[in-house]
Structures are given as structure tokens and as C-alpha cells.
């Protein structure tokens, strides 16, 4: 199974169990929800704010409804080196992630599954050290969300914790 097929199956499996209408997100009505994750009182969302040529303009947001704490990039006006994308291969499954960088911090929105497990969440790293792994209590990853983004491929790598 190629990575693209594995991702479509993964995204379908994860999104078919979520009811998008019941999942909170930090995107505006004019934006497309790429990823959203309720971690308890806080919400992490990745929103497509538009396109510039072939490039997807996406933004990571974290906080509460009405009170955003973090947004990366702060002004998604053009292609950004703050955003990268990767895929993961596992026995019986696969995964995908979007990584957002600001200074010495990295925020990674991920989704993945393998034999007997599935996880969706957000990791926070500082200076290449894991500070937090926030698992989603509720999440929504629309079927085509990551695969249609035109963002640079991640060259660091990622393992789901």
C-alpha cells in the first residue's frame, strides 16, 4: 500500500467516527478546517486561510474559543518555512503530521494508527525536547485535508509518542 492510499484510509477512519458539527475549532467560517483537536478546555486547530498560487496558506492555532493563545505563522500571507508536512508508515496503518515552528519551539499536529492503536494529538517541543503530548479527546481530520496541502516536506522526521 502506498503512502497516499494509507493516508486516505487513515483520514477516512478517523473522520468517519467524528461528528464535525460537535467538534470545536478555531477557524473562521470562511476558512477550511484541516485539523481540529479538543484536548479538554483547550482546542488546537489547523486552518486553511487561503492560497497563493500553488501554495496553501495554513495556520496553527491553540487556545480557547474566543481567546487564541498561539498562532503560527502569525500572518500567513505567503509560503512559509514555519510549516512542514510528513507521512508515517506503521504495520497495519500509517499516519501524517503537520509541523509548525517558531523560534526554538515546534508544534506538531498528528494523526496515526497501527495494529491495535490509533492516536491523534499535538506535541510541543522546545530545543528538540518533548515538553507535552496532548492527546485529543475529540478530533476531526477531514478526508482530504493533509493530502491537498502544498507545503514543504518535513526533513526532521517525527515519531508519534
C-alpha positions as CSV (number, residue, x, y, z in Angstrom):
1,X,0.0,0.0,0.0
2,X,1.5,3.4,-0.9
3,X,1.6,6.3,1.5
4,X,-1.1,8.3,-0.2
5,X,-3.6,5.3,-0.1
6,X,-2.6,4.6,3.6
7,X,-3.3,8.2,4.5
8,X,-6.7,8.3,2.7
9,X,-7.7,5.2,4.6
10,X,-6.4,6.7,7.9
11,X,-8.1,10.0,7.4
12,X,-11.4,8.3,6.5
13,X,-11.3,6.0,9.5
14,X,-10.6,8.9,11.9
15,X,-13.0,11.4,10.4
16,X,-15.9,8.9,10.0
17,X,-16.1,8.5,13.8
18,X,-16.0,12.2,14.5
19,X,-19.1,14.4,14.1
20,X,-17.7,17.6,12.7
21,X,-20.6,19.6,13.9
22,X,-19.8,18.7,17.5
23,X,-16.1,19.3,17.4
24,X,-14.9,22.8,18.4
25,X,-12.4,24.6,16.2
26,X,-10.6,27.9,16.0
27,X,-11.2,28.5,12.2
28,X,-13.4,31.3,10.9
29,X,-16.5,30.4,8.7
30,X,-14.5,31.5,5.6
31,X,-11.6,29.1,6.4
32,X,-11.3,25.3,5.8
33,X,-10.7,23.2,8.9
34,X,-7.7,21.0,8.1
35,X,-7.3,19.5,11.6
36,X,-9.0,20.2,15.0
37,X,-8.4,18.7,18.3
38,X,-10.1,19.2,21.7
39,X,-7.6,18.5,24.5
40,X,-10.0,19.4,27.3
41,X,-10.5,23.1,27.9
42,X,-8.2,24.0,25.0
43,X,-8.5,23.5,21.3
44,X,-5.8,23.1,18.6
45,X,-6.8,23.8,15.0
46,X,-5.1,24.0,11.7
47,X,-7.0,26.3,9.3
48,X,-6.5,26.9,5.6
49,X,-6.8,30.7,5.3
50,X,-6.4,30.8,1.5
51,X,-4.0,30.0,-1.3
52,X,-1.3,32.0,-3.0
53,X,-0.6,30.4,-6.4
54,X,0.1,26.8,-5.7
55,X,0.9,27.3,-2.0
56,X,-1.6,26.6,0.7
57,X,-1.7,29.3,3.4
58,X,-2.3,27.4,6.6
59,X,-2.1,28.5,10.3
60,X,-1.8,26.5,13.5
61,X,-4.0,27.9,16.3
62,X,-4.2,27.0,20.0
63,X,-6.3,28.3,22.8
64,X,-9.9,28.6,23.8
65,X,-12.8,29.7,21.7
66,X,-12.7,33.5,21.7
67,X,-9.2,33.5,23.3
68,X,-6.4,32.3,20.9
69,X,-3.1,31.8,22.7
70,X,-0.8,30.8,19.8
71,X,-1.0,31.3,16.0
72,X,1.8,30.1,13.7
73,X,2.7,31.7,11.3
74,X,1.3,34.9,12.9
75,X,0.5,36.4,9.5
76,X,0.0,33.6,6.8
77,X,0.4,36.0,3.9
78,X,2.6,33.7,1.7
79,X,4.5,30.5,1.6
80,X,6.2,29.9,5.0
81,X,9.2,27.9,6.1
82,X,7.4,27.7,9.5
83,X,5.2,24.9,8.2
84,X,6.1,21.4,7.0
85,X,4.3,18.1,6.3
86,X,5.2,14.4,6.7
87,X,3.8,10.9,6.5
88,X,4.4,7.9,8.7
89,X,4.3,4.2,7.9
90,X,3.2,1.6,10.5
91,X,2.3,-2.1,10.4
92,X,-1.4,-2.2,9.6
93,X,-1.7,1.6,9.2
94,X,0.0,4.9,8.8
95,X,-0.1,8.5,9.7
96,X,0.5,12.1,8.8
97,X,1.6,15.2,10.6
98,X,1.9,19.0,10.1
99,X,4.8,20.7,12.0
100,X,4.8,24.4,12.8
101,X,8.0,26.1,14.0
102,X,8.6,29.4,15.8
103,X,12.0,30.1,17.3
104,X,13.1,27.1,19.3
105,X,9.6,25.7,19.6
106,X,7.9,23.1,17.4
107,X,4.2,22.3,17.5
108,X,3.2,19.1,15.6
109,X,-0.4,18.1,14.8
110,X,-0.5,14.4,14.1
111,X,-2.8,11.5,13.4
112,X,-1.9,7.9,13.1
113,X,-3.0,4.3,13.5
114,X,-1.5,0.8,13.5
115,X,-2.4,-2.6,14.6
116,X,-4.5,-2.2,17.8
117,X,-4.0,1.6,18.3
118,X,-4.9,5.0,16.9
119,X,-3.8,8.4,18.2
120,X,-4.5,12.0,17.3
121,X,-2.8,14.8,19.1
122,X,-0.4,17.7,19.4
123,X,3.2,17.6,20.6
124,X,5.1,20.6,21.8
125,X,8.9,20.6,21.7
126,X,11.5,23.2,22.8
127,X,15.1,22.8,21.7
128,X,14.3,19.3,20.3
129,X,12.9,18.1,23.7
130,X,9.3,17.0,24.1
131,X,7.5,19.3,26.6
132,X,4.0,18.0,26.0
133,X,2.0,15.4,24.1
134,X,-1.7,16.5,24.2
135,X,-4.0,13.7,23.1
136,X,-7.3,14.6,21.5
137,X,-10.4,13.9,23.5
138,X,-12.4,14.7,20.3
139,X,-10.9,15.4,16.9
140,X,-11.7,15.9,13.2
141,X,-9.4,15.4,10.3
142,X,-11.4,15.7,7.1
143,X,-10.6,13.0,4.5
144,X,-8.6,15.1,2.1
145,X,-7.2,17.7,4.5
146,X,-3.4,17.0,4.6
147,X,-3.1,15.4,1.1
148,X,-4.2,18.5,-0.7
149,X,-1.9,20.9,1.1
150,X,1.0,22.3,-0.8
151,X,3.6,22.8,2.0
152,X,7.2,21.7,2.1
153,X,8.1,18.2,3.1
154,X,9.4,17.9,6.7
155,X,13.1,16.9,6.8
156,X,13.4,16.4,10.6
157,X,11.2,13.3,11.0
158,X,8.6,12.5,13.7
159,X,7.5,9.6,15.8
160,X,4.1,9.5,17.5
161,X,4.7,9.4,21.3
